[in-house]
Amino acid sequence: MHPLALQLLVEGALLLFCAPPPAQNWFWMSWVVGGLICGIVSTLIHAFRREG
């Protein structure tokens, strides 16, 4: 697992289970950020990978 993905997973779990109630609203933001990072990295990999 990529270190950044692991970090986002841990931060999301902490926000969901350990944060006071107003901060739990930020739990879903880790999914948004993770999805954006995944999309950007996937686009870059497809743009710069070598054929063959």
Summary of the structure (lengths in Angstrom):
residues: 52
radius of gyration: 14.6
end to end distance: 25.8
largest distance: 51.8
contacts: 102
relative contact order: 0.12
helix: 79%
strand: 0%
